[in-house]
Amino acid sequence: MTEHPPEANVRDYAIITFTYWVFTLTDGALRMLVLLYLHDIGYAPLEIASLFLFYEFFGVVTNFLGGWVGARFGLKSTLWSGLVLQLTALGMLAVGAGALTVPYVMIAQGLSGIAKDLTKMSSKSYIKLVLPEHDRQGLMRWVALLTGSKNTLKGIGFFLGGVLLDTVGFRMGCAMMAAAIAAVLVVAWRKLPAAAGRSKAKVSLRSLVPPPGPIRWLSASRLFLFGSRDVWFVLALPIFLGSSLGWAFAEVGAFLALWIIGYGLVQAAAPRYVGSKGDASGRRPPDARRLGLWTVGLVVPLAAILAGLALELPPEIVLIVGLAAFGVVFASNSAIHSFLIVAYAEGDKVAMRVGFYYMANAMGRLTGTLLSGAVFQAAGQGRVGLMACIAVSIAFVLASAGLCVPLAAAEDRARG
């Protein structure tokens, strides 16, 4: 049975979750604003991809060190720092178009990348502190709810970014989002306890790397999983929709938003079906073997999209249907991943373990973002370029699924 967490913990978690929701909304909108605006003023795909490199690279560094900071100083410090950095990044971008040089935007995106991962690590670590240690069913539901709602809001953020660009413009859009971040920053600073998530023992930098075991293999699988998505979804797809299919900014933003919203809803519902059959109290939470099966399943929608584009079927139909199927399977995978890392993490080391895991996630996004621009441009952009990116995605999926084999063995050894 699911045990109920203390009321004070639920209140603090609600504050952190709401703060993370507002951040996620602005982060998704900012990404779409930058991507569409810079492509519109003449940046090439590889140039746009390079602008996000600092965002993803600093995500790698932040997740690695952010877990140590959270364990040593508490999760409030990491959450508040992330909000301050996002406010700074938005302020930097709320300038005239003439100031938006490649180095300048890369620095702003770097700050935004640090901000995103500090807030994400803080929110997902805190859920381990809310629930009783052995309540795995409750943990699965709470993690899925947080992750699913976050991605739903990220999708709304994509739509918001397109709408802001079409209505108030790039500069005013950034300024409006900065005001929203400033508001939740004040609430988080005043209401959250300083010590939450702080490790009782001395935390060394050496302890940031987990010992050999499930967390290492799960992190490696996560790297390839998110690389498989971003290698075609993060840059090649929106540019293809805008340039090859002639969609307006708001249409591109709305389409990606609907996909992310649906993705988030599936994640939130995942505990109902991703686990194996349990006792009368509900389904048993998923394990590494179940994750491997769901990961292999990603090949089916990707191969179908690739075949549809190769046969020159109507691209709108191919992408809409294919992305819907891909989203269901990918969201289920992500929900299992998010549950397993929190379940594997040990007590007051949760911030460090979650930080290490999301470092691998950021490395996957970094690799996928860079390859998305490079492969799409090298293959000639358009339909052929998108097909090339999807082919790379399939290879990444197979790598992620293959890593679930040693993960299952490590999971068995950890159980004794």
Secondary structure, 3 states (H helix, E strand, C coil): CCCCCCHHHHHHHHHHHHHHHHHHHHHHHHHHHHHHHHHHCCCCHHHHHHHCHHHHHHHHHHHHHHHHHHHHHCHHHHHHHHHHHHHHHHHHHCCCHHHCCHHHHHHHHHHHHHHHHHHHHHHHHHHHHHCCCCCHHHHHHHHHHHHHHHHHHHHHHHHHHHHHHHHCHHHHHHHHHHHHHHHHHHHHHHHCCCCCCCCCCCCCHHHHCCCCCHHHHHHHHHHHHHHHHHHHHCCHHHHHHHHHCCCCHHHHHHHHHHHHHHHHHHHHHHHHCCCECCCCCCCECCCHHHHHHHHHCCHHHHHHHHHHHHCCCCHHHHHHHHHHHHHHHHHHHHHHHHHHHHHHCCHHHHHHHHHHHHHHHHHHHHHHHHHHHHHHHHCCCHHHHHHHHHHHHHHHHHHHHHCHHHHHHHHHHHHC
